[in-house]
Amino acid sequence: MNVIPEITRKSITNLINNMERADGRALDEYREISVETGVISKAEGSARVKIGNTQILVGTKPQIGTPFEDTPNVGVLMTNSELLPMAAPNFEPGPPDERSVELARVADRCVRESEMVDLEKLCIIEGKKVWMVFIDLHILDYDGNLFDAAVLGIVAALLDTKIPQATVEDDEIIINREIMEPLPIRDKALMNTFVKIGDQIVLDPNLEEEEILSARLSIGITASGKICAMQKGGDDPFTKEEIMKAVKIAEGKTKDLMKYLENPTTP
């Protein structure tokens, strides 16, 4: 993480304490958002999401594999994230670091706990073969708030995903790529991230705001209004009142974010 000069830290904090932000947004306002799907021709589903200058590319790849022993009749979602070195000066090539692992884990949990995808319908032969959907996150530009962008990108890519028809004859799987079917979708979920700076909580932190936060709270909410995930970061606590305020804001903002999934742009 970069070291923010003390004068910059004080300037941003003073603005926020006065209910203002350096980029002119309200404390509970997102930056400009765009969602584009079908952006990777070789992937069965894909999306490019921008929140301000933060940009994430998501691709999905369904493959037939073996289910986990404790869930023999359930398909599998697996999320991986890569912080590309070109996205930020402090992203380095090599194996995934803590930030990359946390991003994949938090985004995966939000989508999984929402029960967005009916995983039982991805079972082909119980105990033997299921569809496994691999989700790859590629961070192209980093300017704060990766969690919200990642979840928005994953959900958009899953909605864009098609899998070939799979039938079973004499215990053998027949794949028909002439018939591509959408994933069995039950619900959708998105994430809203807040940070505590000074005496206030602000939504959708940019990079400068992230680097001076004292606490972070990410809230995953389904389209049907259920909280499906929460992730706390930073050293300081949130009060009960701050958490309840954040949840209330997140409920309204989730409805706004869902609209970007209804009419994504395509190449």
N, C-alpha and C positions, 0 to 999 in steps of 0.2 A: 504494500500500500504506500502511496506517495505521502510525503510529509507536507502538510498544508501550512504555509506561513501563518503566524499568529494573527497578523493584521487581517488576512483573508478570513480566517476562522471567526474573528470578532465581527467583521463586516457582515458575513452571512448570518451569523447568530443574531446580531442586532436587527437585521432586516426581518428575520423570521419572528423574533419576539414582537416586532411591530406589525405582524400579520402580512408581511411582504416577502417576495422572493426575488433574487437577482435577475431571473429571466422573465419576471412580470406575471408569473402564474399565481393563482390563489393557492392556499396551503393544501386544498383538497382537489387540485386540478392535475390531470395527466398532461404530459407533453403531446405533441401531434403523433397519432398512431396510424400505421398502415399495415394491412394484411394482404399478402399475395399468395395464392396457392398454385400448385402445378408447375413449380419453378425448376424442378429437377426431372428431366425427361426419363432418366434411368431408374428413378425411384417409384414405388407403387403409390406413394403419397408424399407431398412436400409442401413447405410453406416458408415464406420469408416475412419476418415481422420486424417492424421498426417502431420503437418508442423513443421519440426524440432522435438523438444520434446513436442510440443503442440499436444494433441490428443483429438478428439471429436467423440462421438458416437451419431448417429442420427437414430431415428426410426419414421415411419409414421403409422398412424392408421386411415383409412377411416371409417366413420360412417354416417348413414343417419340421417339427422336432419332438422330443420326448417330454411329457409333462413331469412336473415335480411329483415325487412319491406321495406327498401328503395331499396333493390336489390332482388326482389322476384324470379328472374330467373337465379340467379348466385350462384354457389357453394362457399364454404368457406374454406380458409386456416387459420389455427391458430397455432402459434408458441410459444413454451414454452421452457425455458432453465433452467438447474439446474447445479450450480457450486458445484460439489461433494467435500466434505471436504478433501478427499484423494488427490485431484488434486493440492492443494496448501495449505501451512500453514495458510494463511489468509482467506481461504474459510471456512465458518462456517455453521453447519446445521441449518435448520429453513426455514422460508418463503423467497422467492426471494428478494435479495437486489438490490441496484441501478445498479450494474454491470450486474446482471442477466437479469434485466428488459431491460436495454439498449441493451444488446446483442440480446435478442429475438426480440426487436422492430426494430433494425437496419437490422438484417438479414432478418426478415419478409418483411420489406419495400423493400429491394433490390429485393427479389424474386417476390413480389407482383407487384411492379411497372414495372418489366420487362415484365409482362404479360406472363410469362413462361407457366403457366397452363391456358388452355382455360376454365375458370370457368363456362361459360354459358353451356358448354357441360356436366357439373356436375349437372345440373338441372334435376330432375326426374319428379316432378309435380310442375309447376310454382306456387309460392306463398305458397306451402305446404311442399314439400320435396326436398332436395338437398343432394348431397354428401358433407360432411364436412371432410377435411383431417387435422388431428391433427399431428403436427410435434414436436417431443420432442428432445431437445439437451441435452446431458449429457457430461459435461466437465470432462474428465478422467485425463488429465495431462495439466497443465498450464505453458507454457514457452513463453508467449507473443503472440500477434496477434490472438485473438480469432475470430474477425470479419471474416477474410478471410477464416479461417478453418471452421467456422460455415456455411457460405454461400456455400462453396464448398461441405460440408457434406449434407446440405439440398438439393442442386440441384442433387447430386449423389443419395440420398435416394428417391427423387421424380421420377427420371428417373427409379429407381428400383421398384417403387410402382405399384402394380396391384390391381384393384378393381373388385369385382364380377359383372357380368352382371345384370342390373336391368331393368325390363320391367314393364309396367303398364297394368293391365287388370281390367276393371270395377272399376277404381279408387283405385285399390289395387296394391301394389308393390310386384312383384315376384322377389326374389333374387336367382340367379343361380350361386352357387359357383363352379360349374363344368367348367364354362367359366370365366376366369380371364383376364381382359383387362388392358393394360397400361393406365396411365393418359393421357388425351389429351394435348400434349406438343406442344407449338408454338415456343418457343425460349428458350434460356438459358442465365443466367447472373451469373457473378462472381464478387468478390470484391477484390480490391487491397488497402492495408493500408500503408500509409506513416507517418513517424514522423519527426519532426524537432528537430535536436540536433545540438547545435553550429550554424555554418553557413550553414549546409547542410540538405537536406531531404533524408531519407533512407527508403527503402521498407522492409516490413516484419520484424518489430522490434522483437527481442527476449525480454525476461523479463527484463534483465538489461537495455536494451535500452529504453523500455517502461517506466521504472521507473525514467528516467532522461529527458524524452521528454519535450519540451516546447509547442508543438502543435502536433495534430494528424489529419490526413485527410484520410477518407476511401471513395473510389470511386467505385461504382457499374457500370459495363458495360456489355451490352448484347453481345451475339455471333454475332449479326448483327451490332455491333459497336455503339449502342446508350447508352448514360449515363442515367442510371435509378435511381441512388441514390447517395447522398453524405452526409457524416456525419463528422462534425468538433468536435474535442475534444482538451483539453489543454487550457492554458491561453493565449498564444501568437497568433498573427495573422499570416496568410500566405500572402505573396505578390502575386499579380496577376501573376507574372512570375513564382513563385514557384508552383502555382496551375496549370498553363498551362503545366509546365514541368511534374508535377505529372500525369496529364491527358494523356499526350503523352506516358509516360512510361507505364501507366496502360493499354492503348489500346494495346500495344504490349504484355504485360505480360498476359492479359486476353486470348489472342490467345494461348499462351503457356499453361496456366492453363486448357483451354478447352480440351487439349489432354489427360489429366488425366481422363476425363469423358468418353472418347471414349473407353478406354481399362482398366476399373477397374479390380482389382483382385477379386476373390471370394474365400470363405473358401474351 
